[in-house]
Amino acid sequence: MATKESDDTSQHPRDVKSDSYSADQIKVLEGLEAVRKRPAMYIGSTGVDGLHHLVYEVVDNSVDEHMAGFGESIEVMIHIDGSVTVIDNGRGIPTGMHPTQKKSAAEVALTVLHAGGKFEQGAYTVSGGLHGVGISVVNALSEWLELEIWQDGLVFEQHYERGKPGAPLNNTGKTKRRGTQVRFKPDGQVFETLEFSFDVLAQRLRELAFLNKGLTITLKDERREPAKEQVFLYKGGIVSFVEHLNEAKTPLHKPIYAKVERSEMIMEVALQYNDSYAENLFSFANNINTKEGGTHLVGFKAALTRTINNYANANELLKKDTESLTGDDVREGLTAVISVKVRNPQFEGQTKAKLGNSEVKGVVEAAVNEALGTYFEENPPVARKIIGKAIDAARAREAARKAKDLIRRKSALDGGSLPGKLADCSEKDPAVSELYIVEGDSAGGSAKQGRDRRFQAILPLKGKILNVEKARFDKMLTSDEIRTLIMALGTGIGRKREEGDKADKDTFDIAKARYHKIILMTDADVDGSHIRTLLLTFFFRQMPELLERGYIYIAQPPLFKVKKGKAERYLKDEGALNEHLADLAVEEVELYVEGAQEFVTGRRVLPVLKKMIAFETLVARLNKRMPEAAMLRAFVDEPGLDRDLLKDRAALEATVASVKRTLALVFPKLEAAIDISPDEEHQSNKVTCRLQANGALYTLDITHEVVGSADFRELQKLAPSAIGLGRVPYRLKAKGQELQQHSTAEVVRTILDVGKQGLSIQRYKGLGEMNPEQLWDTTMNPEVRTLLKVRLEDVTGVDEIFTILMGDEVEPRRNFIQAHALEVRNLDV
């Protein structure tokens, strides 16, 4: 970017004298200061990638334990407060005193850069992290970190604040467990975002489970309702990985597997063809997904193309006038995983996305040549089936080339003209241009009238586009709607050729994209969802770089229309509806706030009400049964209830007595039995509360783990006493009448009911219900609209979903629907 230089040269840096530059100006950053000063040097960025990198660093240590022969399970939990816990059952970080640092080895590992067990041979042979900066960097960049180690029958604990230990590593109890638990909360002073993505973590953890056979990895997200959990365990290693990727497809043969072990390297390859038209290649080096490939992937591709061509020529399967099969031809319908583990990996680039070790290419190439050649000789029918598929792919490639030539002659792909359906914008800069893809001419007409013509283009599509999951490339190009879409986007279509193949000037080129915002705007019904899924299938299979660059968005029309008299208002979802009801209700009610010793109304009620709604939402997630929820409310409403208080028997007894009094007000006809018992593992106490109601016994345990959990801490921040409400019963005035309420749930329900009075609430469904002005005001105006950006995070999971939902196999689709039926929201029937 060019900038105008200043005419004033008197203060040019080279003209400023620097006599004061001396030894005392050389600043040495002690301990972990360097990490906090320049975090991107250690984790790549302070954005979303760097945030997730923290989890990978901790998990990689646990995986290295498994690779060394210790530990077979890892648990990863995302908590409601944004913290993450990683637990393994390995040997545990060493707890003895370090011979030179004069503090525990665990504290050295967490506070000293380049301290680890991967520099000397013996502890680890091959590992993903080699620089000894992982766990210490996580500690440095966390607001707080809690370490718990179970080793030699003892429990050791230590707490850190922004990398600094609060106290030395302490023995706090006895246990039969073994391993390490690390819980940390990323520092908001460092990171631009603190929101972990379940799918991003699932992608990485799934890969690690596939690459390390027999390792069980569990991922749980406690932020969701209900909590989302996935367990990854693949006893067959990368062979299971390939079978998993092809689970919803029809394989042509059993997976082909090859493994080579050298003193400095272990190489594994598994491949299997299926009847689809997409290729699925995944390459890894030391458990790291090398998304940009490298020498191992180059060797695999070269061996595959050469071996198949050699077999085809030797068995006269190719016509004499037919050219040899290309890389694209032989990889159609191929699923393969290539994994190498190298003692000293050389990665190109900071992100470790490409392997550079030159010796790896030859090893992989030779192994694949031998394994595939032997397999073909032993299984001629399968070999002929694979080569027949590649020959069909070559014919389809030629047919697609002719289809492109025909389209080009009609000025479809060369940019000479644009489709007649497209109402283009006047802006020519793609970075500020938007394309709305809408369903049908009716919605298209409203969108064209309501848009801002300067930068918003509209493309209405007739009906549902072709399902490209079931169509070969040449057939896809004969679809009018697909051709119209390609013409409008301007990027061209088709994968780039491999090195040495003939170039095709119409292959996809992201630089030619005419719009950097491509917005899918469909109705909120079954047909609209189907059209949106078909479009996303097309982009994922044929133009994935649009997704990778973040060019694809989904419009979010409002879900509710609220009317009071002649005034109308559109609200995007149920959360927005509740906020609107709260805004209306607070002017009509008075709430007694004990902290202020008075009834408050209007704007003063609103923040208290929002915290009560958040409190009740969280309580409902943790305990769905009313008596247990009431018991939980009573305990979290006790100030100071934490792990230290559990260790103080006298203070704990006073807290229990207070809880009993609260429960007696909530359940005047019932009596709660509350017992205190020892917790030897943590040299503490635990509380068990029991309540008999409606012929059933309800039990709640308050333990060391519970009071230290993110959910409990979050509830304490939102508890009635913490927000100034005081103790039950709560006092509320509505319509001149004073009410006594025995829970915050009652208060919330009463206030929202007041807000609904006199309102007409209509659930909004289709774009056709809006006139152009309403469509602009609610969905297209950049100042007020809400757009969802489509991110490509879990590639393996996305591929599986599209195959299940859009493929030919019925059974996987039925199983998917049955498994997720209860998660459906806003069902349109």
C-alpha positions, 0 to 999 in steps of 0.5 A: 500500500503506497503512502505519501512521504512527509516533506519534513526530513528534519526528524528522519530516524537516521538523523536522530542521534542515539548517544543514549543507547547503552547496555542498560537499554537491553531488556531481558524478558524473564520467565514467561514475559516474552510469551505474553509480550509476543504471543504470536511467535509461539502460537501463530496468532492471537485470533481463533487459530491461536486460541485453539492452539492452546488446547492442541499443546496440552492434548499433544503432551497427553498423546505423546504419553500414549505414544510412549506406551503410557495412558490410553484415554484423554478427556477434553471438556469445554466449560461454560465459563470458557475454560478447558480441562484436559485429563489423561491417564499417563504417568503424570508430569514429574512432581519431584524437585528439579536438580538445578531449578530448586522447585518441582519438575512440574513447576519447571515444565509450566514456567520455563520455556524450552523445558521438557522431556523431548530433547533427550532420547529415552522419554519420547521417541517421536512427538508432535511438540519438539521445542518444550514450549507447549504447556509453559506457553499455555500457562503464560497466555491463560488468565488462570491455570489449575494443575492436578497430578495423580502419581504414586497414590498421591494428589498434587495441586497447583494454581497459576495466575497469568503464568505465575504460581500462587504457591508451590506444588502441594500434596493435597490427598491420596488417590488410586488414579494416575495421570494429569489434569490441566484446566485453564482459561485463556486470557482476555487481555491476550486473545481477540476471541475467547469462543472455542469451536466444538467442530474445530476441536473435534476435527483435530481430536478425531484425527489424533484418535485415528492416527494413534490406534487404541487411544480413546479421546472424549470431547464434551461441550458443557456450554450446550443444552444438552451437553454435546459429547463425542468419543473417538476410538479407532482400534484399526488406526488409519485403516479405520480412518479410511473406513470411517470416511467411506462409511456412507459410500459404497467401497469397491474393495477392502482398504489397502494398507502399507507400513514401513518402519525405519530407524528415523521414520515410521510411514503408514498408508491406507487407501480405498476406492468408492463409487463416488466422484470426489477424492479425499486425501489426508496427510499427516506428519507426527500427528500434525495435519499437513493441509498443504501436503509436502514430500509425503503426499507428492510421493504418494500421488506419484506412486499411485499414478505410475503404478496404475498406468504401469498395470493398465499398460502391462495388461493392455487395459488402455486403448492404443490411441489413449493417452496415459491416465492423469493424476485426477483420473486415478484419484476419482473416488479415492479415499486415502490417509498418509501418515509419517512419523519422523524424528526430526521433521522439517516443516515449511512455514510457521503453521506446519502445514507442509512437510519438507523432509526430502528423504520422505518422498522416496520412502513413501513412493517405494512403499506405495509402489510395492504395496499397490503393485502386489495388491493388483497382482493378487486381486486382478478383478479389483485392479480392473475395477479401479482402472475401469473407474479411472478410464471412465473418469478420463472419458468424463474429463474429455466430455467435460472439456467439450462441455466447457468448449460449448459453454465457452462458445456461448460466452458462458464462462469466459466473462463475455456476458452474464446470465440474464437472471442476474441483476448485477450491481454497479460496483466493480470492486469484488471486495465490497460487492455482494451476491444474494442467491434467492429461491424463486422469481417471487423472492427474487423480485422483492429482493431486486426492488428492495436492494441497494443497487450500488453493491448488491446483486441478486440471482434468483434460482428456479427450483432446486439445483442439481445434487452434485453429490450424485452427479459426475463433473460432466453431467453437472456442467449440463445443468442450466442452474449450475451454469448460471451460478458459475457464470455469475460467480466468475471463478470458473470451475474444476480443480487445478491440474497436477504438475505435468498435466495439461493446463485448462484455462477454465479451472477454478481461480479464486482471484476471479471471484466477482463477489466476496460476499455470496449470501444464501437467502432462502425461506425458513422452511423445509424447501428453503433448507433443502435448497440451501443444503444443495448450494452448500454441497455444490460449494463444498465439492466444487469450490471449497476455496470460497468456504475457506476464504469466508466468502459464503454467508447465510441470511438470517430473516427474522423469526418473529413479528410482534405487533401492538396496535399499529406498531410492528417489530421483527425479532430474529429469535427467541432470545431477542423476543425475550429481551423485547418482552423484558423491555416492555415489562420492566416499566410495568413492574416493581422488584424489591432489591435488598441491596438497595433496600427499595422497590425498583422499576424501569431501566434499573430492573432490566440488568437484574432481570437479565441475570436472573434469566441467565441464572435460570437457564444455567440451573435448568441445564444442570438439573432438570428436576425441580427439587434438585434445582431448588437444592442447587439454587440454595447452595450457590446462593451461599457466599464464599462456598468454595474448595477452601470452605469445604476444608473448614468443617465449622464454616461448612456446618454454618453454611449447611444450616443456612441452606436448610433454612432456605429449603424450609421456605421453598418446601415448607412441608418437606424436610431436607437431610444434609450430611457432611462426610470426609473426602480423603482424596482432597483432604476435604469434606463433601456435602450430600443433600437429600429431599423426599418429594412426591414419593421420590428421593432427590439427591445432590452432592456438593464436592471438591469437583462440583464447587471448583467447576465452571458451572458452579462458579458461573452460577455463584456470579448470577446467584440472587444474593450476588445480584442484590436480590437477597433471600427468598421470598422475593417481592414483586409488584405487578399491576398494583398487586404485591406478590411473593415469589419463591424462586427466580424462575417464578420472578422471570415467568411473572415479568415476561407474562406482563410483557406479553399482555396486549401483544400479537406474536406471529411466528415468521416463516417465508420471505414471500410474506415481506414486501421489498421495504420490509426485506431491506429493513430486516434482512438486507440492510448492512446496518441492521441485518444478521449474517451467518458466515459459513466456516470450513472447520471440521473438514472430515465431519463436513464431508461425512455429513454431505455424504450421508445427507446428499448421497445415494445410501439410505441407511446412513441417512435414516440412522442420522435422522434418528440419532439427531431427531431430538435436537431439531428446533423449529420443525416445519411440518 
